[in-house]
Amino acid sequence: KTASRCSQLLIDLNTNYPDVVVDIGKICLGKNSRKKSSSIQKSKRNVLSIAVYALLNSGGGIVRMESEDRNYCFQEHGIGEDIERSLRDCVSGNKTSEYFTWMQKGSNLLLFVKTWSCGGPEQGSAATKPRLCSLSTGLFYRSDTSVYPMTSTEAVAFLRKKSRAKCHNENGLSTKRARVTFNAAARFMKRDKVLVGEVLGFTETMHIEFKEYSTKNILEYIKRCLPKYVSAFANTEGGYLFFGVDDDGKVTGTHSNVEKEALEQTAADAIGSTSVHHFCGSGAGVQFQTHILDVYDRAGCSQGCVCAVRIEPSCCPVFNGDPESWMVTGHKIERLSISKWMKLMTAADPDLADNFRTQLSLANGPPLIKPVYCKAELPCAAELQECLYPVGSNEIIWKPESICTNLFSEYPGLEDLLKKQLHGLTRGVLILSRSWAVDIGLQKNQDVVCDALLVADSEYPVLFTVVRDASCVTSGNWKETARALKQKLVNDGGYTSRVCVISQILQLNDTNDQMGIAENDVPWQEAQSDSTSLYPKNYILTARDIPAFLRALVIVVLSFKSYLSDSLGCEIFNLLTLKQYELISNNLHKVRKQFVLGLPGTGKTIVALKIIERIKNTFCCSSKEEILYICENQPLRDFVGNEICQAVTRVAFLKDNFPHVKHIVVDEAQNFRRDEGDWYQRARSIVKERDGVFWVFLDFFQTTYPYNCGLDFSKLYPQEWMTKVVRNAKHIYDNMLSRMSKILKERNIVVPYKVLERLLNQAECAHSLSGDYIEKENMEADEVAEYVTKHCKSYIEQGYRLKDIAILCSTWLAAQEFRLILQPQLERQLSKSRVRKIVGLAEDVLKDVIVLDSIRRFSGLERRIVFVIHPYAQQEQIFPSLLLCAVSRANTKLHLLYQEERYF
């Protein structure tokens, strides 16, 4: 029935609201009207609860309902005590006023639902509530002689304890009395028969339950009754359930003849219907034993049987069905599976050691957020907000200045029009963008000139969308960006207060190149005229709300999926630097060709990936075949390969045909080779012919091939520079700086040294995290292997993982030779880690293994700890660059180990 009710609930996109709206249809409302309860009223109340649970768990939204009574008045009639109780249950007894606001619009009653948050009332406070709202958890436990459903709050502590369980024997019996009771029950189960009316020599306890056959349909009764007892006993300390015994321990037998095989099979099926969610990886089901005892009277006549079931304690949680918890998925509401519910309920921030700062924590945010971090000593979200979106004390500040200047020069009259919208406002910020849709990961509407987001004191947040032709604006798309932005502020940015983003359309007047408010008869005009009364007054921003709103916005626009997401096994995000954000914010319609020159550790590959995302959304690419990412080595190709672009090596690019490619992004181009084909001219001609985007990322300091890379240095324009190092700790950065200076001084390879000199003069480390740089000389080969093994073991004991470590040699052959020496020692020392594979290749960078490979094959990748083993180069002129490339792969700890013969 629940599934049926849930399937009827759909998200209504054809409303005036730029929000998630669930329409539940007609319902009986009013305290007096609902006093006479009916099955229909209960069903509708349950539907309302499901909608509310889903919105609480999915970032908030609106439930719309229509009163069956045309004369209904919310202020006069209220809603009904049973509905009030159900709403209190939805938020676990918390104050409903914190999460719900009612508003009547004609015959419709709207329930505005704020997002659930596991933190306290103050933003940033530690978790005080479960991460999800659930009607039931599907979990039961045993206390005294009763079975109780486990509440969401109880489930949090229970699941935390179970996740730490290491073996099936952890849940031993807690008292001597319990052991005695168990022994008595076990002895009873060994009997073959029992007399009707016999009183057992033990009573009901936390570990013993007696049940009479209260129905003639015994098999159906066991099928229905047994699973919750299985969950309860297995989740507590195990126990016995006896069917055919009354509460006083007197044997009653059965009311009808039932075959033993049918009883045993029904019990097995009922137990099999429960689900175990394993933390330990065993995959075993609930362990149990069933014993059927024949029951006779004193005359020896059969009186049926007793069915005794022993349930063993479970190492992991046992569920009697899926939790009753819902979430908005796409355009519908879905009930969460056990695995999805468990993943969200037990999610926790990963341990990233001391070189990261938490910007958004799972411990105090909405259910769908992911952890967000910034590198230690880099600007945090609050500092980035002050730079990107400062709030004026007595004015509206327009940001970003460069975009404002460009847009106002392109579209005369735009500035005056926007000023009219700000009349009377004195404090806040107006944030312009060529497309807020692209900024938040949606495809650009080609009819949109620009967007402007207004965040002002004592006003609703408003997204002004400027269009060329209002007749192109349909009721289905004019609110999409505002709706998505609101959801992202909560589910990505972690904003926990009431929030809306009201959409306003402004039209370009083609007759005089001025901007004006549209007066056409368009679908959104009537709704727009009344937009200020769409939401309750408590959705208006206050001076206190604005900083938190803008910090959430910073996380939305600056966060990117960190490579640590895959290496840690959970999705986390880092924040872009201002320079990185400035680069990806370029108008791709104008900056179709770009060379990005960067220093090691400045995040060029990160920017390349973000540019690919923006290309897809700006030009509405319909398939991944339209965007091509080209690099030199296969591991980096595999690392980048994703759902929105093709990724190939330079060699593959020259061999294959790419008939659908329109846009090309090239990474690590300084190590390309022209002697195998003119890759640049081929790429340039493809993009030029198809009017696409062509961006090339280079780091000439890391040139590790002494060949012509295929670029004319005098024609690398237009150029952008990346000089702020964010990836490497200070001690490693200082060493990189010294090596770059040496490369400039020696000038052994053909690169644009004048440009590199200017780049280096602007170099800076973006933080003060010290890190470790260790250099050892004159080591024997065995001594090197022993050193690496010893330190790898030490790092693992400190809490680092195999996937934090890389070992780099000068060549593939050297890496293979060192592997033969090192791997046996590592396997012996790390045998307790219980992993099948300890050492892998650069292609395994996202797996939980120590990477052991060549410096070149690891180019473009990174790990927290790097050992560089006896670096050398057959071509001496490239050795300084090769060594710089190796050093720059380390985030926080670098070990540079030389054998007796050393190359400089």
N, C-alpha and C positions, 0 to 999 in steps of 0.2 A: 504494500500500500504506500509506504514511504517513497519507494522508487517511482511509483506511478504519479504521486503528487509532485515529486521533484521534476519529473520529465515534462510536466505541464508548465513549468516556470521558464520563461524566456526573457532575455534582456530586450527592452523596447528602445529602439534607436530613433524612433520617429516621434520624439517629444520635443518640447521647447528647451529641455534641460541638456546641457553639455555634461552629462553625468551618466552613471550606470543606473538605469531605472528598471525596476521589476514591477510589472503590473499583475496583481493577483485577482483583478476583476471585482465583482460585487461581493459585499460582505455585510453582515448584520453588525451595526455599531451602536454604542450607547449603553450605559450601565443598566437601565431598566430593560432595554430590549434583549440584553444578553443574560438576564437572570434565568430565563427558561432555556436551559441548555438543550441542544439537540445534536444529533450525530453530524448534521450538515455544518452547524456552527463549530463543532470541535474540529472537523476536517479543515474548514477555512482558517481556523486559528492555527492549526498545524502548518498549513501552507504559508501563512504569514511568518511563523517562526522560522521555517526553512529559509525563506527569503532573507530574513534578518540575519540568521547565522551566516549565510553566504556573503552578505555585504560586509558584516563585521570582519570576516576572514579575508576579504579581498580588496580592502582599501576604502570601504564605505560606499554610499550611494543613496538611492531613494526607493522606497516601496510605495507604489501608488495603488489605492483601492477606491472603490466607489460604494457609497452607502446605499443599502437597499431602500432606505427611507428617504424620499426626496426632500423631506422637511428636516433632515438631520442637521444639527449644529454642534460642532465640536465643543465650543465653549459652554454650551448649555447641557449637552447630553453626555459628554465624556466619551470613553471608548469601550468600557466594560472591564470589570475586575479580573476576569479570567485572562483577558489579553494583557492587562497590566502585569499579572503574575508571570505569564509566559515570557514577557520581555525582560522581567527581572531574572528569570531563569537563564535567558540568553546571555546575560552578562554576569552570571554567577553571583547574583545578589548584589552586585555593585549598583550605585545610584544610576537609575535609568536616565536621569537628566544629563548625565555626563556623556551619554552616547546617542540619545534619541531626542529629536525635536519634531513636533507635530505642526502641520499647517494645512488649513482647509482652503481649497480652490473650487468654489461652486459645490457640486455634488461629490467631488473627489477629495479624499483625505490623503495627504502626503506624509510619510514618515521618513525623515531625514536621518540617516544612520552614519555616525562617525566611525572611523576605523577602530578596530580593537588594537590594543597595545599591551604587551606583557609587562611594561614598566609601570611605575607609579604615576600619579597625576602630573608631577613635574617632569618635563622633558629631560631625558638623560638619566633619570633615576633607575636604580637597579630593579631587576625583574621581581615583581610581586605577584604575578598572575601567570597562568599557563599561556603558551604561545598561540593557542587556538581556542575558539569558542566551540563547544561541543554539547549537544543535547545528551549524548551518552558516549562513553569511551569504548564500550564493548568489552571492558575488563571487569572482573569480579574478584572479590577477596573474601576470606573467611575471618570472622571475628566472633569469639565465644562460640555459640551454637548457631550462628546465623550467617547467611550469605548477603553481601552488600555490593551494589554496583559501585565501581570506583569513580569518584568525581575527577574532573580534569585536574584540579589542584592536587588531589591525592596521587593521580597518575604521574605527575611531574617527578615527585620524589621517588615513587616506585620504579619508574623507567630509568631514572638516574642510577638507582641502586642496581637494577638488573644489568645495565650496560657495563657495570664494573665487575659483574660476576664472571669468574674464570673457569668454573667447572660445574658439573651437575650436582656436586655434593655440597655446594655452598649453603643451601637451604636446609640444614640439618634440624632435627627436632630440638626445640628450645628448652624443654623442661623434662625432669625425670618422670613426672606424672604423664606427660604426653607419650613417653616411650613405653610406660606400663600399659597405657590405653592401646597403643599400637600393637603391642605384643598380644593383648587379650583378643583384639579383633583378628589378628593374624591366626591365632590358634582356632578361633571360631571358623574361619574360612577353610580350614583343613578338614572340617567335618563333611560328611556326605549327606546327612539328613538331620532334621530337627523337628521337634514336636510343636504343633500349633498351640499357641498360648504360653509357650516357654518364654521365660524372661531371661534375656541375655545377661551375661555377667559383667557388662560395662554399659555406660550411658553415653548420651550425646555430649560431645565436647567440640573443641575447635577442629578436631581431626576426625570426628565421627558424626555422621548424619543418618537418621532413620526416616524412611518415607513409606507410607502405606500406598497400596495401589488404589487410588481414589476413583478409579474409573474402570469400566469393563474393557475398554480399549487400552490394554496394558502396553502394547508396543508403541502406540502413538504417544502415550503418557511419558514413557521413558525417552522417546525421541525428542519430545518437547522439553522435558524437565532436566535431563542429564547435563546438557552442554554448559549451563551457567555454573553448575556445581563443579564440573571439570575445570572451568576457568578459575573458580574461587580456590579450590584445593591446590591446583597446580601453581597458582600465583602465591600461595601462602606457604604451607609446609607439607603439602600432600595430605592424604586422608582416605577414609573409607565411606562409601555410600551404600546403605543397605535398603533395597526395595523389598517390601513385604514385612516391615517391622514398624509398630506404631511408636509414638513419641516417648512412651514409657519403656521402650525396649522389649515389648512383647511381640512375639512372632504372630503374624496374621495370615501369611501366605497370600495366595492369589484368589480372585473371584472366579476365575475360569481357567481352563487348561490352556497352557501356552507351551509350545515346544521349546526345549532348552536351546536348540540351535538358533531358533528365531530370536530368543532373548539375547543370546550372546552376539548375534549379528547386528541386532538393533542397537545394543550398547556400543559395539565397535563403530557402527556408522555414526551414532550420535557424537562419540568422542572424536571421530574423524572429521566431523563438521566444524570443530574448533580449529583455530589457526594459531600457530606459534611463530612469532616474529623473532628470528634469531639474531642476537648480537654476536654470538660465539662462532657462527659459521657451520654448526653441526648439521642443520637441516632436519633434525629428527623431530617427529611428532610427539604428542603427549604419550608418556609411558604409562601403561595401565595393565591390570590383571582383572579378569572377570571369573567369578565362581558361582555356579548355580547349586543351591542346596535344596533337596527335596523336603517338602513339609508333609507330615503325616499326623493324624489324630491318634489317640490311644488305642483305637481299634485297628490301626494300621491302614486306614483309608487315606488316599492322597488328598492333600489340601493345597495343592499347587506347589509353589517353590518360593525361595528367597533368592533374589539376584544381588550379589555382593560385588562391588566394583572398588578396586584399590587404585587410587590416582597418585602417581609419584610427583614429588615437587619438580617444577620445571626450572631450568637454568635461565629461561628467557620468557617474556610475557606471552600469556595464552589468552586469546580473544574468543569470545562467543559472538562471532559476526563482526562486520565492519563497524567502526565508530559511526555514530550519527553526527556527522560534521560535514558541512557543505562549503563550496567555494564557487565563485563565478569563473567559468572557463569559456573563453570566447563569448558567444552570444547566448549561453545557457548556464544553468546551475547544475553542478554535479556533486554527488556524494563522494567523499574522499575514501579511497581504498585504505586498507590497513597500512600498506607500505608508504603511501603518500602522507598519511596522517602521522605515522611514526617519524618520518623524515623531518616533517615540520615541527613536531612536538619536541623532538630531541636535538634539533639543530643547535650548535653552540659555536662560538667564535673560535677559530683555530689559534694555536699558539704560534705567533710569529716572532717570538723573542723580543729583544729590546730595540731593534732597528726599525720598527714600525709604530705608528701611532693610530689608535682607533678613532675613526671619524663617525662610524655608524655601527652600532653593536646589536647583535641579535638579542642581547639581554634586556633591552628596553625599547624595542621598536615594534612596528606593525608586523603581522604574520609573514608577509611575503618578501621582506627586505633581505638583502644579502650583506654580509659584512663589508665595510669600506675602510680602507687604511690609506695613510700616506707615509712616505718614508720619513723616518725620524729627522727632525730639523728642517724638513721642507715645510712650506706654508700649509697650514691646516685649512679645513673648510671655512672656518670663521675668517681667517686672514685672506683667503682667496675671495670670499664674499665681499670683504671691504675693498679689495682691488677691482673686482669685476662689477659689483652691484652696490656701490656705496649709497647710503640713504641720507639725503639732505635734511638738515635740521629745520629749515624753513623754505624749502623749495623742492621741486621735482627735478631730479638729476636724470639726464638723458645718457644712456649707455648702449653699446660701446661707441666711443666718439668717432672712430674711423668708419664704422658702418653708417652712423648718422650722417656724417659728412658726404659719403659716397651716395647714399640714397637721396639726400636732399638736392644734390647736384643733378642726379638723374631724373628726379620727379619734382619739378617746381610745384609748390603748393602743398606738398606732403607735410612739411613742417607746420604750416599754418593750420592745416586741418587737425593735426594731432594736438596742437596747442588749444584748439577749441574744446577738445575732449577733456582737457585738464583744467578747465575753468573752475576756479575756486579751490583747487587742491593745493596744499602747502607743504606736504612732506611725503617723500617716497621716491621711487625710481621708475623710469620708463625704459624698458629694455627692448631695443629694436633688433630685428633679425630678418634676413632675406627669406628665411623660412623656419619658423619655430617647429614645423613638422619634421624637417630634416634634422634640426638640433636634437630632437628627442627620438630619432630613429625611425620616423615614418617617411613615406614617399612624398615628395613635393607636389603640390597642386600647381600645375603650370599656369593657371589663371591668377595665382596670388603674386602680387607685387612685393609685399613684405608683410611682416607681422610686428606688432608692438605689444609687449606685455606690461600692463600697468600694475604696480604693487604700491599702494598708497594707504596712508593712515586713514582710518574711518571710512574705508571703501571696500567693496568687493574686489577681488583681483579680476582684471578684465584683459582679455586677449583681443586686441583690435586686428582684424585681418583686412588688408587693403587688396581689392581685386580690380582687374581691368574692366570687367563686364559683369554686373550683378545678375544678368539673366543666366549666366553659367553656374550660378550658385544654386545647388539643389538642397532640398530639405535633408537629404541623407548625408551630405558631406560638410556642411558649413560649421558643424559643431565638433567634428572628429578630432581636430588637433587640440581644442580646449579640453575635451573629455579625456584624451590620452595624457595630456599634461597634468591634469588633476590627479589621475591615477598614478602617474610616475612620481609626483611629489610625495605621495604616500608610500607606494610600494617599492620605489627605488631610493627616493630621498629621505624616507623615514619621518615625514612630517606627521605628527600625531594629533594635532588640533583639528577642529572643524575646518574644512577647506572646500572651496569651489573655484572654478575659473569660468567666468561668464564670457561668452563669445559675442563680439560686435563686428559687423561687416561695414567696411567703408569702401566706396566705389570711386574709381578713376573716371573723371569726366573728360571724355575724349574730345569734346568740342572746343575746349580752350586750354587743354593740357593742365587743368587744375584738378584738385581733388575735391570731392563733395560727398555728402551723405546720400546714399542711394534713395531715390524716391520711386523707383519702379515698383510695379506690383509683383513682388517676388515672394517665394514661399516663407522666407525667414523674417520678412519685414514686420508683420504683426507681432510675432514673438519677440523680436528685438526691441520693439517700442516699450515693452513691459519688462525688460530684462532685469531691471533693478529690484523688482519685487518677486523674482523667481525664488529666492532663497530666504530663509529666516534671518532676522537681524544678527543673530549670534554667529553667522558666517562672515560678517564684516571683519576685516583685519583691524587689529589695534596696533599701537606702537610697540607693544610687547610681542605681538605675533610676528611682525615683519622680519626681524633678524633670523628667526627659526625658519620661516618660509623661504627666505633667500638662501640660507645655508642648504636647505633641502634642494633648492633649484641648482645650486653649485654642484652638488653631488650628481644630480640628474644630467647636467651638461658636461661635466668634467670626468666622470667615472668611466673607466674602461676595464674590461675583464683582464685581470692579471694572469700572467703565466703561472703564478702560484696557485690559481684556481685548480688547474689540472694536477699539479704536483701535490697539493694538499687533499685532493679528493672532495673539495667543496668549492662552490662558486664564491669568489671574493673579488673585490674591485679596488683598484688604486685610483688616484686622482691625477689628471694631466697637470703639467705646469702651465703657467700663463703663456709661455712662448709656444708650447705645443698646441695649446688651444687656439692661439692666434693663427698658427699655421693652418689648422684644419678648418678655421672659420673663413678662409678665403672664398671669394665668389668664384666658384668653379666654372661658371659660364664665361668669365673673363680670364681667369688664371688657368687656362687649359694646359699650358706648358710650364713646368716649374722644375728647377734643379735645387735640391735641398742638400747643402753641404753641412755636415755635422762632425763634431768631435766624438771620440769614443764615449759611450755611456750616457749620451744625451737623449736616447729614446727614439732613434730614427725609425726603427721597425714598428714601434707603437704608433707613431704618427702615420706611417705608411698604411697600416691596417685601418686606422680611423678614416683616412682619406678614401680608402676603398669603400667603407660603409657610406660615406657621404656621396661618393660618385653614384652608388647604387640608388640612393634615395633622391638625389638631386635630379638625375636623368631618368628616374623610374625604370631602371633596368629590369627586364622581365625574367632574365635567367642569369646564372653564374657565368655562362659562356661569354657574356658581353664584357667582362672585366678580367684582365690577365695580370697576375703578379709574377714577375720574373726575378730569380735570384741565381747565385752561382752554385750553391751546394744543395744536395738532396735533403739533408736533415732540416735545414731552414725551410725548404719547400714544404716538407711534411708538417713542420710545426705551424706554418701559416695556412696551409690548405684548409678551406672552410666552405660553408654553404653559400657564400655570396660571391666567390670568385674562383677562377682557375688558378692554380699555382704550378709553375713549371721552372725548370732550370734553363739557363741560357742555351745549353746544348740542345735540349728538347725544343726550345723556341725556334732555333734555326732549322731543325729537321722537320717539324710538323707544320700543318696548315691550321689556321685559326679563322675560319670564315665568319664567325659570329662576333669576334672581338671588336669592341669599339674603343675601349679605354685600357691603358697600360700603366702599371706602376712597377718601377724597377728598383730593386733594393741591393745594396752592397755592390754597386756598379763599378767601383774602383778596381774590383778583382775580375772583371770581365775580360775576354780576349777577343781581339779583332781578327787575328790570323786564322781563326776557324770560321769566319763569316762576319759581315758587317751587321751586327745585331741592332746598332743604333738606327741606321738608315731604314732597316726593315720595320722596326717598331714605329719610327717616326712616320713612315709612309702609310702604315695601317691606320694610325690614329688620325693623320691628316685627311686621308681619303674618307674616313667615316665621321669626321668632325667630333673627335673624342677628346679625352683628357690624357695627358702624358706627363707623369711626374717621375723624376729620377732622384734617388737618394744615394749619396756618396760620402765616404770618409777616407780621403786620400792618405791620412796618417796610417791607416790599416791596410795599405796596399801590400799584398803578400804574393803577387805574381809580377815578375820583371818583364811584362809584356805591354804592348800598346792596348789600352782598355777600350779603344774604339771611340773616344770622345775628343773633340777639338776643344782644348782648355779655354781658348779665346772666345768660344761661343756658348759657354755655360750660363746662359741668361734666359729668362730672369732667374735671380738667385735668392734663396733664403738661407739663413745660417742658424745652426743650433749649437750653442756654445756653453750652455749650463748643464754640467754633469750631474745626473740624478741617480744613476745606477750604482755607483761605486763609493765605498767608504773613503774617508779622508786620507788615510795612509796609502790606500791603493791609488787614489786620485793623484796624490803628490808624486808617486812613482810614475804614473802615466804621464804627468806633466813633464817630468824630467826626461822621459824617453821621447816625447814629442819634440822637445827642444833639441835633443840630440839628432833626431831625424832631420830637422830643419838645418842644423849646423853641417851635417855630413853631406846632404844632398846627393845621395847615391842612386836615386831612381828618378824617373821622369814624371813629375807631378807639378801642379801649379803652386810653387813655393810662396810666391807673393801673397796669394789668397790664404794659404795655410798660415803664414806668419800673422796676418791680420786676425784670422780665426783664433789662433793661440793667444794673441794679446787680449782677446775678449773672454778667454776661458775662465770659468769659475765653478767651484764646487757648491752645489745648492744646499749643503747641510754641513754639520760638524761631527757627524758620526765617525768615530775614529777608525774602527775596524782593526784588522791585523795584517801586516805585511812581513813575512818571514823569508829570508834568503839564506840558503845553505850551499857551501861550496865543497869541492874535493871529496865527494861521497862515492863509495863503491856502489855497484848496481844492487847488490844484496842489501846494502845499508839503506839505499833509497827505498826499496820495497818494504823493509822493516819499519822505516820512518813513516811511510804512508799508511801502512797497516795499523801501527800504534795510534796515529792521530785519527784515523777513521773510526777505530774502536772507541777512542775517547770522545769524539763528537757524537757518536750514536748514544753513548752512555749519558751525555749531557742533554739528550732530548732531540738532537738533530736526526733527520731521516736519511736513508740512502739517497733519496732523490734530491738532497741538498748538496751533493758532492759531485765534482767532475775532476777527472785526472787527464791532463792533456800532454801529448807528446808531439814532437816536431813533425813526424810523418805517420802515415798509416802503418808502415812496416815497423817503426819503432814502437808504436802503441801495441801491435800484436806481440812483439818480443817481450815487452814489459808485462803484458797480461799473463804470459806463461810463468813469469816469476812471481807476480803479485797475487793472482787469483787464488792459488792454493792457500796462501797465508791469510788472505782476507776471509776465505770460507771457514778456515779453522777458528779464527778469532771472532767471527760474527755468526757462528753456527747457532747461537741462542736466539738470533733474530727471527728464526723460523720462516725464512723466505727461500723460495726455490732458486731464484736468480739474484745474484748480488751485483754482478758487473754486466753492463750493457754498452751499446754504441750510442753515438750522437742521435740516431733516430729514436732512441729510447728516452729522450730528455724529459718527457712527460710521465714516464713510468717510475716506480719506486725502486730504482737501481742506481748504482754508482756508474756514471758515464766514464768510459775510458776510450779515448779516441784521439785523433790528430787535431792540432790547433785549427787548421783550415776547415775541417769538417764541422767544427763546433762554432765557426764564425757566425755571428748574428744571434747566438744563443747565450744563455747565462745560467749560473748557479751561485748559491750563496757561498760555497766553499770550493776553491779550485787549487789543485796541485799541478804545477807545471814541471814536467820531468825533463831535465837536461835539454833545454831548447837549443836548436842549431838550425842552420839553413845551408843547403848546398850552394845557393847563390848568396854570397856574403852581403851583397848590397841590400837585400830585403830583410836581413836578420833583425834589425831594429824594429821594423814594422811588424814582423811576425811575432816578436816578443811582446810588443805593445798590444797586439790583438789578443794574445794569450792572457796577459795581465788584466785586460779590461773585461774579461769574461767573469771575473769574480765580483760578487756583490760586497761581501763583508770580510772574508778571510782568504788570504793568498799565501801559498807556500811555493817558492821558486827554488827548485832543487837542481844543483849542477853536479855532474860527475867530475872525475878528475880532469878530463880534457874539456876545457871550457871555450866557447866561442863568444866573441863580443861583436 
